[in-house]
Amino acid sequence: MSDDDFMMDSGAEDEDYDFQYEDDDAEESPDVDIENKYYNAKQIKQNDPRDAIEEFLGIVDLEEEKGDWGFKGLKQVIKLEFKLKEHDKAVEHYKQLLTYIKSAVTRNYSEKSINNMLDYISLSNDPTDMACMEKFYALTLDSFQGSSNERLWLKTNIKLARLWLDRKEYQRLARIIKDLHKACQRPDGTDDPSKGTYLLEVYALEIQMLSEQKNNKRLKGLYTKSLAVKSAVPHPKIMGVIRECGGKMHMSEENWKEAQSDFFEAFRNYDEAGSMQRYQVLKYLVLTSMLVNSEINPFDSQETKPYRSNPRIVGMTDLVDAYQRQDIKSYEMILQKHKDQILDDPFIREHIDEVTRNIRTEALIKLIKPFTRFTLAFIAKELQIPVDEAKEILGFLILDKKVHGKINANEGTVEISSRFDVERMEAMQDWSASLNSLWLTVFAPPENNLRDDYPGSGWQSARERLAYI
């Protein structure tokens, strides 16, 4: 990109590219010397950044009045000094750069340049750069505090909030979010519809913070409020963030269906925005489709079909296929083969055990169907799981009455009751309950004839009533 890491923007519109025909003996314009100096400095900055800094600063001195070339030169100087860890110099020259934005360059050009400058320094993960970053943001906010350029003030604060979110500085983030909320409200404290787009960005930041803190109580209310904002035309990435966090919230509550819906919407928005996060959210969508035991393959939809064979998610593609076929052996092999791709994400790692438990449970039910007696070791061997896990799954199935049997922990054996015996036992229990109800009805004395020592409803069975009579 021209002007290095900064986008060519509206500032380019102010430059005159028309041919100027002059007399041969006309003197060369001073701007030509400045332009040559600028591009010469750009050529040498890779090999000799300090000499390049001197050249760029020379451009500032050559301009009789502040203009585009001095502005561009200062941007290059600040980047180089920041890269060289000359933070104090970078801060001083950034102060100088901010003096250009009031009159020397156009408003749109200055806004985009400042935004790009803040993006550039925010890319650093070096802790030694943090103090310098804070000064840059503070200078920017001070420069626009009280000015009519509220838009840049909002954008700068949102960028700073993202920086604190990335670094998990939640206390600082909470303070900025509070200020941003206030800036997006009317004097009476209600949301300002004219700032709906900014409001949604603020909601997205707070929702991400609450999601990372696992504060689902506050998250649920804020998530609902964010979906109710109708006055905004947000960037699809913002809606992707909100929907993704909503999906994670629903997952924590085991609302698999709601989570599935949110992850699909998140994927759709990220895909529209061209965000790489669409691949990760697509994995979450596959995860929820297994948890809801959906028979519909998540890659059958028009939106997801192009990603079916994508190398980034092929592990999850194969996994859901094996799961829907209830092929436990293929499932386990795929999970091991693509372990890094699938389990690298902490969120997937947190919930994949539930999916694995489900497929193992179904496989166990199929396996024991022909048997009335077997060992836990047999189950463990067939399903390729530890004996303790086989015992745990069977215990859950017995308690849930999906399997009728008893575990002999000492011998490591399991005995299954025949279905006929189970049905007869259930019929006897129902008959006994009905008989007890009949005794209570027939032998309960009329209420107005109760003796003083008659305990009435305190009796627990018809047998006690009979004994009393």
HELIX and SHEET records of a PDB file:
HELIX    1   1 SER A   10  ASP A   14  5                                   5    
HELIX    2   2 PRO A   30  ILE A   44  1                                  15    
HELIX    3   3 PRO A   49  LEU A   62  1                                  14    
HELIX    4   4 ASP A   68  LYS A   83  1                                  16    
HELIX    5   5 HIS A   87  LEU A   98  1                                  12    
HELIX    6   6 ARG A  107  SER A  122  1                                  16    
HELIX    7   7 PRO A  127  ASP A  129  5                                   3    
HELIX    8   8 MET A  130  PHE A  144  1                                  15    
HELIX    9   9 GLU A  150  ASP A  166  1                                  17    
HELIX   10  10 TYR A  170  ALA A  183  1                                  14    
HELIX   11  11 PRO A  193  LYS A  195  5                                   3    
HELIX   12  12 GLY A  196  GLU A  212  1                                  17    
HELIX   13  13 ASN A  216  ALA A  228  1                                  13    
HELIX   14  14 PRO A  236  SER A  252  1                                  17    
HELIX   15  15 TRP A  256  ALA A  273  1                                  18    
HELIX   16  16 GLN A  277  LEU A  291  1                                  15    
HELIX   17  17 PRO A  298  ASP A  300  5                                   3    
HELIX   18  18 LYS A  305  TYR A  307  5                                   3    
HELIX   19  19 VAL A  314  GLN A  324  1                                  11    
HELIX   20  20 ILE A  328  LYS A  337  1                                  10    
HELIX   21  21 LYS A  339  LEU A  343  1                                   5    
HELIX   22  22 PRO A  346  ILE A  368  1                                  23    
HELIX   23  23 LEU A  376  LEU A  383  1                                   8    
HELIX   24  24 VAL A  387  LEU A  399  1                                  13    
HELIX   25  25 ARG A  419  PHE A  443  1                                  25    
HELIX   26  26 GLU A  447  ASN A  449  5                                   3    
HELIX   27  27 GLY A  456  GLY A  458  5                                   3    
HELIX   28  28 ALA A  462  TYR A  468  1                                   7    
SHEET    1   A 3 ARG A 373  THR A 375  0                                        
SHEET    2   A 3 THR A 413  ILE A 416 -1                                        
SHEET    3   A 3 GLY A 405  ASN A 408 -1                                        
END                                                                             
